[in-house]
Amino acid sequence: MAFRTIVISNKSKAEYRMGYLCVRGETEKEVHISEISTLIIDSTCVSVTCALLAELVKKNVNVIFCGEKHLPISYLSPFAGNYETSENVKKQCFWGEERKAVCWRKIIGEKIANQRDLLRKSAFIEEAAKLDNYISELRDADTTNREGHAAKVYFNAIMEGDSRRSDSDLNGRLNYGYAVILSDVCREIAAAGYITQIGVWHSSRFNAGNLGSDLMEPLRPAVDEFVLLAAGKGELREIMPRVNLIKADYNNQSQYLESAVRLYVRSILRYLSGESEEIIFLKNFDYSEALLSEEKMSYRYMRIIIMFDLPQNTDADRRNYRDFRKFLIKHGFIMLQESVYTKLAINKTVADSIKESVRKNIPPDGLLLMTELTEKQFLSSEFLLGSAQTKIVDSDERLLFL
């Protein structure tokens, strides 16, 4: 399961090699693509191969490109991310106007409520009261433009004299965060088999992400709060990629934002398609881990270790050995030493899924042992002779700068 956000910020070449993203600059690093959730190309001095881009699209990796000012300017989106895309797009074209109007009222109501909560945390009590009034005045499709009135009160308070139209560092951080969330939302829309161009309220002919722009609205205040909390903690390009480390509750279960966005987007799409009468919004945003300079997550991760001794007496034996070793490498296992391979899993459920996949691909003969440890236990291992490889990324870090 993908869990890493990778930021390439130095002059380098990024290419595809045997299931890995390989970044060659002053040093060479490799990350298995199955572990990558988001890839941010933060430098215009990075060259990327078409083979890598094609593989990233196949694996539904969110790829964001930044310009010369290190601000996101584009993201990579597949033509179709689901085998039911044609059928779902037909449904999308005939979403009822009444249902879309109610959906937009709920989305804007949640957005204003999140803005109000941030104003209260920031001690803007009078302004928060105004937003309470705007929520009570909301109509289907927001025909009275309560969103616009709320935005004026909200940004005048939190930006303290700055303007959303200015070229300030604060606006750069906000726009960076919004772009990351938008790309997350658009990825999940495509993965669910819908297209991002046809929105609920946004309908610009120049916006390829109209539906994404609609669905991300309640998440904007989470970016705002993160930017305010992260003030003075580092440069824009160091801090803002950490947006996806924000956590939120979906249906009373805490999730990293990328995972929570997936569930939230599916909830709204089910509502718009008439498959559900409820929209489940994200609640209780938690910024503690996103604000940490170092992650301390080893106790949550699992480490799968495979040790094997396979016969190589006949051509068939040697073929079985090669096939099994190729299977391990293709699925992200890293050779610790001869015939000992390891793989990181973000939780017990993912570890069980990986082990089941190994069980389905065991060779016919030989000795094979599979076990699992917590990552914290694994890190207590000691190299008495020699050292671990350093080219392949094998840590539990969710955010990596290469």
C-alpha positions in Angstrom: 0.0 0.0 0.0 1.3 3.4 -1.0 2.2 5.7 1.9 5.2 7.9 0.9 5.3 11.5 -0.4 8.5 11.9 -2.4 9.9 15.3 -3.2 12.6 15.6 -5.9 14.1 19.0 -5.3 17.7 18.8 -6.8 19.1 18.5 -10.3 18.7 14.8 -11.2 17.2 12.3 -13.6 14.2 10.2 -12.6 13.6 6.9 -14.4 11.9 3.6 -14.0 13.9 0.5 -13.2 12.4 -2.9 -12.3 9.5 -1.6 -10.3 11.4 1.2 -8.7 11.6 5.0 -9.1 15.3 5.6 -9.6 16.6 9.1 -8.9 20.2 9.8 -10.1 21.8 13.0 -9.0 24.8 13.6 -6.8 23.8 10.3 -5.2 21.4 7.5 -6.4 18.3 6.5 -4.6 15.5 4.0 -5.4 12.0 3.8 -4.0 9.6 1.0 -4.9 6.6 2.5 -6.8 4.1 0.5 -4.8 5.2 2.6 -1.7 4.7 6.0 -3.4 1.4 7.9 -3.0 2.5 11.3 -4.1 5.5 12.4 -6.2 6.3 16.1 -6.2 8.8 17.3 -8.9 10.0 20.5 -7.1 12.7 21.5 -9.5 12.8 22.5 -13.2 16.2 20.8 -13.4 14.7 17.3 -13.1 14.4 15.2 -16.2 11.8 12.4 -16.1 11.5 9.5 -18.5 8.3 8.6 -20.3 8.6 5.0 -19.0 8.5 6.3 -15.4 5.5 8.6 -16.1 3.6 5.7 -17.7 4.3 3.4 -14.7 3.3 6.1 -12.2 -0.1 6.5 -14.0 -0.6 2.8 -14.0 0.0 2.7 -10.2 -2.3 5.7 -9.6 0.5 7.8 -8.1 -0.3 11.4 -7.7 2.4 13.4 -9.6 2.7 17.1 -9.1 4.9 19.4 -11.1 6.3 22.7 -9.7 7.5 25.7 -11.6 10.5 27.9 -11.1 9.1 29.5 -8.0 8.6 26.0 -6.5 4.8 26.3 -6.6 2.6 23.5 -8.1 1.6 24.3 -11.7 0.3 21.0 -12.9 -0.6 17.4 -12.0 -0.6 14.1 -13.9 -4.0 12.6 -14.5 -5.0 9.3 -16.3 -7.5 9.2 -19.1 -9.4 6.4 -17.3 -8.7 5.1 -13.8 -11.4 2.5 -13.5 -12.9 -0.2 -15.7 -16.4 1.3 -15.2 -15.4 4.8 -16.4 -17.7 4.8 -19.4 -20.7 3.8 -17.4 -19.9 6.2 -14.5 -19.4 9.1 -16.9 -22.8 8.5 -18.4 -24.3 8.7 -14.9 -22.2 11.8 -14.2 -23.7 13.6 -17.2 -27.2 13.0 -15.9 -26.8 13.9 -12.2 -30.0 15.5 -11.2 -30.0 19.3 -10.8 -31.9 19.1 -7.5 -29.4 16.6 -6.1 -26.5 18.7 -7.2 -28.0 21.8 -5.6 -28.5 20.0 -2.3 -25.0 18.6 -2.5 -23.4 22.0 -3.1 -25.3 23.4 -0.1 -23.9 20.6 2.1 -20.4 21.1 0.8 -20.5 24.9 1.4 -22.1 24.4 4.8 -19.3 22.2 5.9 -16.7 24.6 4.4 -18.1 27.6 6.3 -18.4 25.5 9.5 -14.7 24.6 9.3 -13.8 28.3 8.6 -15.9 29.2 11.7 -14.1 26.7 13.9 -10.7 28.1 12.8 -11.9 31.6 13.6 -12.9 30.5 17.1 -9.6 28.8 17.7 -7.9 32.1 16.6 -10.1 34.1 19.0 -12.1 35.9 16.2 -15.3 35.4 18.1 -17.4 38.1 16.4 -16.4 37.0 13.0 -17.2 33.4 13.9 -20.7 34.4 14.9 -21.2 36.0 11.5 -20.3 32.7 9.8 -22.8 31.0 12.1 -25.4 33.3 10.6 -24.3 32.6 7.1 -24.7 28.8 7.7 -28.3 29.3 8.9 -29.0 31.4 5.7 -27.7 28.8 3.3 -30.0 27.7 0.4 -29.7 24.9 -2.1 -27.0 25.7 -4.7 -26.0 28.6 -2.4 -28.2 30.9 -4.4 -27.6 33.8 -1.9 -23.7 33.4 -2.2 -23.2 32.8 1.5 -19.8 31.3 0.6 -18.6 34.6 -0.8 -19.7 36.6 2.2 -18.1 34.1 4.5 -14.9 34.1 2.6 -14.6 37.9 2.9 -15.1 37.9 6.7 -12.8 34.9 7.1 -9.8 36.0 5.1 -10.0 39.5 6.4 -9.5 38.0 9.9 -6.9 35.3 9.4 -4.7 37.2 6.9 -4.4 40.3 9.1 -4.2 42.9 6.4 -2.8 40.7 3.7 -4.9 40.0 0.6 -5.6 36.7 -1.2 -4.6 38.4 -4.4 -1.1 39.5 -3.2 2.1 37.7 -4.1 3.0 37.1 -0.5 4.7 34.1 1.1 1.5 33.3 3.0 -0.5 33.1 -0.3 2.2 31.0 -1.8 1.9 28.5 1.1 -1.9 28.5 0.9 -1.8 27.9 -2.9 0.7 25.1 -2.6 -1.5 23.3 0.0 -4.6 23.8 -2.1 -2.9 22.4 -5.2 -1.8 19.3 -3.3 -5.3 18.7 -2.0 -6.8 19.3 -5.4 -4.5 16.8 -7.0 -5.4 14.3 -4.3 -9.1 14.8 -4.9 -8.8 14.6 -8.7 -6.8 11.4 -8.4 -9.5 9.7 -6.4 -12.2 11.0 -8.8 -10.4 9.4 -11.7 -9.7 6.2 -9.7 -13.5 5.9 -9.0 -14.2 6.1 -12.8 -15.5 9.6 -13.1 -14.0 12.7 -14.9 -12.9 15.8 -13.2 -14.1 18.2 -15.9 -17.8 18.0 -15.1 -18.5 19.7 -11.8 -21.4 20.3 -9.4 -21.0 24.1 -9.3 -17.6 24.9 -10.9 -18.0 24.9 -14.7 -15.1 26.9 -16.1 -14.1 25.9 -19.6 -10.5 26.5 -18.6 -10.6 24.3 -15.5 -9.8 20.6 -16.1 -10.6 19.9 -12.4 -14.0 21.4 -12.0 -15.4 18.5 -9.9 -12.2 18.4 -7.9 -12.5 22.1 -7.1 -16.0 21.4 -5.9 -15.2 18.5 -3.6 -12.1 20.0 -2.1 -13.9 23.1 -0.7 -14.4 21.8 2.9 -10.7 20.8 3.0 -9.4 24.4 2.4 -9.7 25.5 6.0 -7.5 22.5 7.0 -4.8 23.8 4.7 -5.3 27.3 6.2 -4.9 26.1 9.7 -1.8 24.1 8.9 -0.2 27.1 7.2 -0.9 29.3 10.3 0.4 26.6 12.7 3.6 26.0 10.5 4.5 29.7 10.3 8.2 30.2 11.0 8.9 26.4 11.0 10.8 26.4 7.6 10.7 27.4 4.0 7.7 26.8 1.8 9.3 23.9 -0.2 10.2 22.1 3.1 6.9 22.6 5.0 4.1 22.4 2.5 4.7 18.9 1.1 3.9 17.8 4.7 0.2 18.6 4.0 -0.6 14.9 3.3 0.7 14.1 6.8 -2.4 15.8 8.3 -4.8 13.4 9.8 -8.6 13.5 9.8 -11.5 11.4 11.1 -13.7 9.7 8.5 -16.7 8.0 10.1 -14.9 8.3 13.5 -11.8 6.6 12.3 -8.5 8.5 12.1 -6.8 8.4 8.7 -4.0 10.2 6.9 -5.4 12.9 4.7 -4.7 11.0 1.4 -6.6 7.9 2.6 -9.3 10.0 4.2 -9.8 12.0 0.9 -10.3 8.7 -0.9 -13.2 7.7 1.4 -14.7 11.3 1.4 -14.7 11.5 -2.4 -16.3 8.1 -2.8 -19.0 9.2 -0.3 -19.9 12.3 -2.4 -19.9 10.4 -5.6 -22.2 7.8 -4.2 -24.5 10.6 -3.1 -24.5 12.3 -6.5 -25.2 9.0 -8.3 -28.2 8.3 -6.0 -26.5 5.3 -4.3 -26.6 7.0 -0.9 -28.5 9.7 0.9 -25.6 10.6 3.2 -22.4 12.5 2.7 -19.7 11.7 5.3 -17.3 14.7 5.7 -13.9 14.7 7.3 -13.7 15.9 10.9 -11.2 16.6 13.7 -8.1 17.5 11.6 -4.9 16.7 13.5 -1.7 18.5 12.5 0.6 17.2 15.2 2.5 14.7 13.0 2.6 17.1 10.0 4.3 19.7 12.1 7.0 17.3 13.4 10.4 17.8 11.9 11.1 14.1 12.4 8.7 11.2 12.3 8.6 8.5 15.0 6.4 5.9 13.6 8.4 2.7 13.9 6.0 1.0 16.3 3.1 1.2 13.8 4.9 -0.5 10.9 5.6 -4.1 10.3 8.6 -5.8 8.7 8.2 -9.0 6.8 11.3 -11.2 6.5 11.7 -14.1 4.1 14.5 -16.6 4.4 14.9 -19.4 1.9 17.1 -22.2 0.7 16.0 -23.5 -2.7 17.5 -26.4 -4.7 19.4 -25.6 -7.9 20.2 -29.1 -9.1 18.2 -29.1 -12.3 17.2 -26.5 -14.9 13.7 -26.6 -13.4 15.1 -25.9 -10.0 17.1 -22.9 -11.2 14.1 -21.5 -13.1 11.9 -21.8 -10.0 14.7 -20.0 -8.0 14.9 -17.2 -10.5 11.1 -16.8 -10.8 10.7 -16.6 -7.0 13.5 -14.1 -6.6 12.1 -11.9 -9.4 8.7 -12.1 -7.7 10.2 -10.8 -4.5 12.0 -7.9 -6.2 9.0 -7.0 -8.3 6.9 -6.7 -5.2 9.3 -4.5 -3.3 11.3 -6.9 -1.2 14.9 -5.9 -0.6 17.8 -8.3 -0.2 19.2 -8.0 3.3 21.8 -10.7 2.5 21.9 -13.8 0.3 18.5 -15.6 0.4 17.2 -13.2 3.0 14.7 -10.5 1.8 12.6 -7.9 3.7 9.7 -5.6 3.0 8.1 -2.8 5.0 4.3 -2.8 5.6 2.5 0.2 7.0 0.2 -1.9 9.2 -0.8 -5.5 10.2 -3.5 -5.6 7.5 -1.1 -4.8 4.7 1.4 -7.2 6.1 -1.1 -10.0 6.1 -2.0 -9.2 2.4 1.7 -9.3 1.5 2.2 -12.6 3.2 -0.8 -14.1 1.5 0.7 -13.0 -1.9 3.9 -14.8 -1.0 2.1 -18.0 -0.1 0.5 -18.0 -3.5 3.9 -17.8 -5.2 6.1 -20.2 -3.3 8.3 -22.6 -5.3 7.5 -26.3 -5.3 10.6 -27.5 -3.5 13.1 -26.2 -0.9 13.0 -24.5 2.5 11.2 -21.1 3.0 10.7 -19.3 6.3 8.5 -16.2 6.6 8.1 -14.1 9.7 7.2 -10.6 10.7 8.4 -8.1 13.3 7.4 -4.6 14.2 9.7 -2.0 12.5 10.9 -1.0 16.0 12.0 -4.5 16.7 13.7 -4.8 13.3 15.6 -1.6 13.8 17.1 -3.0 17.0 19.0 -5.5 14.9 22.8 -5.0 14.9 25.2 -5.4 12.0 28.2 -7.2 13.5 30.0 -7.4 10.1 29.3 -5.4 6.9 26.6 -2.8 6.5 23.1 -2.4 5.0 22.6 -1.2 1.4 22.0 2.6 1.2 20.7 3.0 -2.4 17.2 1.6 -1.9 15.0 3.5 0.5 14.0 1.1 3.2 13.0 3.4 6.1 9.5 4.1 7.5 9.6 7.8 6.6 6.4 9.0 5.0 8.0 12.2 3.5 11.3 12.0 1.6 13.3 14.7 -0.1 15.6 13.3 -2.8 
